[in-house]
């Protein structure tokens, strides 16, 4: 996490969004792209130059890792497209991304 001095010694956290993650999630709003993703996630992911840790978080359905990197609305939409039940997504968000079992 990067910190920026606003001039008065006041430090604010700066969250850097991940462009390629955001682009992937945005592109999946297209129904054909979403269907292709569900049919072959690795094929679609290969088209995006994602950082290894971001790709690993996608593969692991790691809500906590992905949440600070992308717009909240795109995050929620992505997990619905990926097939995560709404209740499970909400549990993970509320628990800081942990699964219901951990």
VOPA-585920 format. One record per residue: z, y, x of N, C-alpha, C in turn. Coordinates in steps of 0.02 Angstrom, whole numbers, plus 50000, padded with zeros to 5 digits. Layout:
N
ZYXZYXZYX...
//
This chain:
102
500004994250043500005000050000500005006150045499615010850028499545017050067499985022450036500295026550078500695032150054500385038650076500405043650033500105050150048500645055550042500695059750093501175065350091500845070950053501155073049998500855078249956501005085249984501305085650042501415092150073502155094050077502545091850030503255093650028503695087850048503435083050084503825077350103503895072250046503565073649991503575069249933503015064049941503205057749944502705052549953502555049349886501905048449873501695045149813501285038949833501385033649795500995027649809500285028549784499815026449824499115026749806498865019649798498625018049739498355011449727497605011749734497345007649777496625007449788496315002149743495865004249702495494999549660494974995949702494834989749684494334985849720493674986449682493174989649713492534990949680492204984449656492144979549700491774973449682492134969349629492784969349630493164965949577493044969549511493074976149512492944980049452492234978949427491764978649472491054977449454490974970649421491284965549451491254958849422491534958949351492124961649342492444961749276492024965749227491744971349250491324975449206490694971449186490374968249234489764964449219489884958849169490484956049170490644950449125490714952649052490664959149039490654961548970490004959648935489484958148974488854955748946488954948548924488824946948861488954940048837488584934648877487974935948899487614931048939487944929949007488174935349037488524934749101489184931049093489534932449039490174928949027490054921549016489534919748979489384912648969489204909249034488804912549076488624909849141489254908849184489704913649182490324913249221490744907249199490814906349135491204900649110490874894049129490214893949133489854887849150489864886249224489914891449266489894890449339490184896249376490834896649376491184902449406490984903649478490944898449519490784899349590490104902349601489614900549560488944903349566488944910849555489304913049504489344920149488489744923749542490314921049563490724924249614490344925249680489894920749695489504921149758489074927449761488934930449704488504936449701488884942849720489534942449725489944948349738490294947649805490254952849847490574952449913491334953849908491674949249877492394950049867492774948249930493334951749941493774950049997494044943049984494154939150037494394932250027495034931849985495504936549995496124936349958496024938049884495524942149869495354943849800495034937849766494574934749801494254928749773494764923149761495224922249808495754917249800496184918849739496334925149728496734927249670496364925849605495704926949605495304925349546495334917849532495214913949583495204906649576495874904049552496424907149574497094904949556497354908149491496934912349458497154916049399497804919849413497824923149471498414926749494498404933849466498694934549407498704940949372499044946349414499594944749446499984949749483499594952649541499214948549576498814951049632498224955249608497914953249554497324956849529497494963249492498064963449459498244969149416498194975949450498454976849511498414983549541497714985449566497264980549567496604981649597496064983649548496224983449483495714984549433496014987949372495594991349333495794994449271496124989349225496664991149193497044986549150496624983649093496174987549065495754985049010495254979849035494974981049094494514976049123494894969649142495504970449167495914964649185496034960249123496254963349070496394959549009495764956248982495214959948981494594957148957494374951249000494434951949067494234946549112494614940149096495264940549088495644934449076495484931349009495294935348960495064932448897494404928848907493944931948944493294928748959493394922348998493874922449045493994916649087494354910949050494584912448989494874907148948495634906848948495964911848977496694911848975496914914148906497344910348873497584912448808497954919248813497874923248762498174929848760498924929548773499274924848742499994924348751500174922948823499784918648857499924917148928499794923248971499254926848958499104933048996499694937948989499914939048928500464943748916501114941448950501254934848949501834932248984501784933749058501194932649087501104933749159501164941149177500884945449136500944952749150501674954749147502024952549096502724954449088503174951649143502974945849170503364942549223503114944449292502684949449297502414951349362501894946449387501574942849340501024938449358501224931149365501854929549362502054922549370501844918549309501684912249320501494908049264502124906549223502034903749164502584902149120503054897049152502794893349201503194888149234503474890349301503324896249324503554897949391503644904949405
//
